[in-house]
Amino acid sequence: MFQFLTDKIYTIGGNKIRLSSIVTSILIILGAYLFAYLFAFIIKREFKKNKTLNKAFIKTVTRFIKYIILIIGFFIAFQVLGINLSSLAFLAGVIGLGIGFGMQNIISNFISGIIILFEKPIKEGEYVDVSGYDGIVTDIRARSTTITTRDNISIIVPNSNFITSNVINWSHRDPKIRLHIPLGIEETASKLDLAKKVLLEIAEENPEVLKKPEPSVWFVNIGASSFNLELIVWISSPIRRHFIISDINFEIAKKFEEYDIDLTYPWTNILFKNGLSIENGGNDNGGNTDPGGGDL
């Protein structure tokens, strides 16, 4: 009745494959999938009882176990089919075929994913900057990693980018970061102390600026037409840095106007020679500018 199951329907490398072998191989692969997820579930449940293990470590271990079980399942399935994976000729053919279809990128990303899972240069929940994108790591998979930006956009980044590119991990060890907020004020030495005092008051009044380390003001240099300062503050999380900088800049603009401290902007004096003059279009009297009206 089931004679068709033993019929030889295909031949690979001289090995005749029966339909029963194909069905058995499929069942083995499905069983490996079920066993992998069941075993990973049990391991995850047991690990969660240990409060010292973080979620990223638990997910790394369970995912690695699933990969191992699936690889073993596929190996057994190929053996049932009569395909000898130890055959160098067969391996060479598989590798050649894979390279022909661009498998080198997939293999590279897969290996990079394993390196990420074990070395942990990044972990889920950390704020990173890679390949021009910054956001929170929300998922690390075998081939790629998902980064969710502050605009709630999911960016799928190949894992190899985290190995071959420069990666900024804002929260790798300590999420606390220091912000440098530059500004230029008028070249009036008598207002330097006042400007410093106002800047420190602004920093102290901002609830998101840390009290320790204390905020400070640096006199960076004397510019062409300004005293260039930097307000230095520490914050607890890099995710909020743009909002905090914006709030502080708003306060600087308002406070400096209140205390009559001028913020500088680029300007240039032009000296006209040989009696050259230009008409001042904004002068109702139609007067001309002074040809010697300033220094270059």
For each residue, the residues with C-beta under 8 A, 3 or more apart:
1:
2: 5 6
3: 6 7
4: 7 19
5: 2 18 19 20 23
6: 2 3 18 19 20
7: 3 4 18 19
8: 11 16 17 18
9: 17 18 19 22
10: 16 17
11: 8 14 15 16 17
12: 15 17 81 82 83
13: 83 87 90
14: 11
15: 11 12 81 82 83
16: 8 10 11 82
17: 8 9 10 11 12 21 22 81 82
18: 5 6 7 8 9 21 22
19: 4 5 6 7 9 22 23
20: 5 6 23 24
21: 17 18 24 25 80 81 82
22: 9 17 18 19 25 26 81
23: 5 19 20 26 27
24: 20 21 27 28 77 80
25: 21 22 28 29 77 78 80 81
26: 22 23 29 30 77
27: 23 24 30 31
28: 24 25 31 32 73 76 77 80
29: 25 26 32 33 73 74 77
30: 26 27 33 34
31: 27 28 34 35 73
32: 28 29 35 36 69 70 72 73 74 76 77
33: 29 30 36 37 70 73
34: 30 31 37 38
35: 31 32 38 39 69 73
36: 32 33 39 40 65 66 69 70 73
37: 33 34 40 41 66
38: 34 35 41 42
39: 35 36 42 43 65 66 69
40: 36 37 43 44 62 63 65 66
41: 37 38 44 45 62
42: 38 39 45 46
43: 39 40 46 47 61 62 65
44: 40 41 47 48 58 59 62
45: 41 42 48 49
46: 42 43 49 50
47: 43 44 50 53 57 58 61 62
48: 44 45 53 58
49: 45 46
50: 46 47 53
51:
52:
53: 47 48 50 57 58
54: 57 58
55: 58 59 124
56: 59 60 120 123 124 125
57: 47 53 54 60 61
58: 44 47 48 53 54 55 61 62
59: 44 55 56 62 63 124 140
60: 56 57 63 64 117 118 120
61: 43 47 57 58 64 65
62: 40 41 43 44 47 58 59 65 66
63: 40 59 60 66 67 117 142
64: 60 61 67 68 114 117
65: 36 39 40 43 61 62 68 69
66: 36 37 39 40 62 63 69 70
67: 63 64 70 71 142
68: 64 65 71 72
69: 32 35 36 39 65 66 72 73
70: 32 33 36 66 67 73 74
71: 67 68 74 75
72: 32 68 69 75 76
73: 28 29 31 32 33 35 36 69 70 76 77
74: 29 32 70 71 77 78
75: 71 72 78 79 85
76: 28 32 72 73 79 80
77: 24 25 26 28 29 32 73 74 80 81
78: 25 74 75 81 83 85
79: 75 76 82 83 84 85
80: 21 24 25 28 76 77
81: 12 15 17 21 22 25 77 78
82: 12 15 16 17 21 79
83: 12 13 15 78 79 90
84: 79 87 90
85: 75 78 79 90 91
86: 91
87: 13 84 90 91
88: 91 92
89: 92 93
90: 13 83 84 85 87 93 94
91: 85 86 87 88 94 95
92: 88 89 95 96
93: 89 90 96 97
94: 90 91 97 98
95: 91 92 98 99
96: 92 93 99 100
97: 93 94 100 101 103
98: 94 95 101 103 104 107
99: 95 96 102 103 104
100: 96 97
101: 97 98
102: 99 105 106
103: 97 98 99 106 107
104: 98 99 107 108
105: 102 108 109 158 160
106: 102 103 109 110 143
107: 98 103 104 110 111
108: 104 105 111 112 160
109: 105 106 112 113 142 143 144 158 159 160
110: 106 107 113 114 142 143 159
111: 107 108 114 115
112: 108 109 115 116 158 159 160 162 163
113: 109 110 116 117 140 141 142 143 144 145 159
114: 64 110 111 117 118 142
115: 111 112 118 119 163
116: 112 113 119 120 121 122 140 145 159 162 163
117: 60 63 64 113 114 120 140
118: 60 114 115
119: 115 116
120: 56 60 116 117 123
121: 116 162 167 169 172
122: 116 126 128 137 140 145 162 167 169 172
123: 56 120 126 137 140
124: 55 56 59 137 138 139 140
125: 56 136 137 171
126: 122 123 136 137 169 170 171 172
127: 134 135 136 137 169 170 171 175 237 238 239
128: 122 134 135 136 137 147 167 168 169 170
129: 133 134 167 168 170
130: 133 134 147 157 161 162 165 166 167 168
131: 157 161 165
132:
133: 129 130 147 149 155 157
134: 127 128 129 130 147 149 150 168
135: 127 128 147 148 149 150 153 155
136: 125 126 127 128 147 148 239
137: 122 123 124 125 126 127 128 140 145 146 147
138: 124 146 147 148 154
139: 124 145 146
140: 59 113 116 117 122 123 124 137 145 146 159
141: 113 144 145 146
142: 63 67 109 110 113 114 159
143: 106 109 110 113 158 159
144: 109 113 141 156 157 158 159
145: 113 116 122 137 139 140 141 156 157 159 162
146: 137 138 139 140 141 154 155 156 157
147: 128 130 133 134 135 136 137 138 154 155 157
148: 135 136 138 152 153 154 155
149: 133 134 135 152 153 154 155
150: 134 135 239 242
151:
152: 148 149
153: 135 148 149
154: 138 146 147 148 149
155: 133 135 146 147 148 149
156: 144 145 146
157: 130 131 133 144 145 146 147 161 162
158: 105 109 112 143 144 161
159: 109 110 112 113 116 140 142 143 144 145 162 163
160: 105 108 109 112 163 164
161: 130 131 157 158 164 165 167
162: 112 116 121 122 130 145 157 159 165 167
163: 112 115 116 159 160
164: 160 161
165: 130 131 161 162
166: 130
167: 121 122 128 129 130 161 162
168: 128 129 130 134
169: 121 122 126 127 128 172
170: 126 127 128 129 175 177 238 239
171: 125 126 127 174 175 237 238
172: 121 122 126 169
173:
174: 171
175: 127 170 171 236 237 238
176: 210 234 235 236 237
177: 170 234 235 237 238 241
178: 213 232 233 234
179: 232 233 234 235 241 244 245
180: 230 231 232
181: 230 231 232 233 245 248 249 252
182: 220 228 229 230
183: 228 229 230 231 252 263
184: 223 226 227 228 229 263 264
185: 188 191 192 195 226 227 229 256 261 262 263 264
186: 191 226 227 261 262 263 264
187: 222 225 226 227 264
188: 185 191 192
189: 192 227
190: 193 194
191: 185 186 188 194 195 261
192: 185 188 189 195 196 219 227
193: 190 196 197
194: 190 191 197 198 259 261
195: 185 191 192 198 199 217 227 229 256 261
196: 192 193 199 200 217 229
197: 193 194 200 201
198: 194 195 201 202 252 255 256 259 261
199: 195 196 202 203 215 217 229 231 252
200: 196 197 203 204 215 216 217
201: 197 198 204 205 255
202: 198 199 205 206 231 248 251 252 255
203: 199 200 206 209 215 231 233 248
204: 200 201 209 211 215
205: 201 202 251
206: 202 203 209 233 244 247 248 251
207:
208: 235 236 240 244 247
209: 203 204 206 215 233 234 235 244 248
210: 176 213 233 234 235 236
211: 204 214
212: 234
213: 178 210 234
214: 211
215: 199 200 203 204 209 231 232 233 234
216: 200 231 232
217: 195 196 199 200 229 230 231 232
218: 229 230 232
219: 192 227 228 229
220: 182 228 229 230
221: 228
222: 187 226 227 228
223: 184 226 227 228 264
224:
225: 187 264 266 267
226: 184 185 186 187 222 223 264
227: 184 185 186 187 189 192 195 219 222 223
228: 182 183 184 219 220 221 222 223
229: 182 183 184 185 195 196 199 217 218 219 220
230: 180 181 182 183 217 218 220
231: 180 181 183 199 202 203 215 216 217 248 252
232: 178 179 180 181 215 216 217 218
233: 178 179 181 203 206 209 210 215 244 248
234: 176 177 178 179 209 210 212 213 215
235: 176 177 179 208 209 210 238 240 241 244
236: 175 176 208 210
237: 127 171 175 176 177 240 241
238: 127 170 171 175 177 235 241
239: 127 136 150 170
240: 208 235 237 243 244
241: 177 179 235 237 238 244 245
242: 150 245 246
243: 240 246 247
244: 179 206 208 209 233 235 240 241 247 248
245: 179 181 241 242 248 249
246: 242 243 249 250
247: 206 208 243 244 250 251
248: 181 202 203 206 209 231 233 244 245 251 252
249: 181 245 246 252 253
250: 246 247 253 254
251: 202 205 206 247 248 254 255
252: 181 183 198 199 202 231 248 249 255 256 263
253: 249 250 256 257 263
254: 250 251 257 258
255: 198 201 202 251 252 258 259
256: 185 195 198 252 253 259 261 262 263
257: 253 254 260 261
258: 254 255
259: 194 198 255 256
260: 257
261: 185 186 191 194 195 198 256 257
262: 185 186 256
263: 183 184 185 186 252 253 256
264: 184 185 186 187 223 225 226
265:
266: 225
267: 225
268: 296
269: 293 294 295 296
270: 293 294 296
271: 292 293 294 295 296
272: 275 276 277 278 289 291 292 293
273: 276 291
274:
275: 272 291
276: 272 273 291
277: 272 288 289 290 291
278: 272 288 289
279: 286 288 289
280: 283 287 288 289
281:
282:
283: 280 286 287
284:
285:
286: 279 283
287: 280 283
288: 277 278 279 280
289: 272 277 278 279 280 293
290: 277 293
291: 272 273 275 276 277
292: 271 272
293: 269 270 271 272 289 290
294: 269 270 271
295: 269 271
296: 268 269 270 271
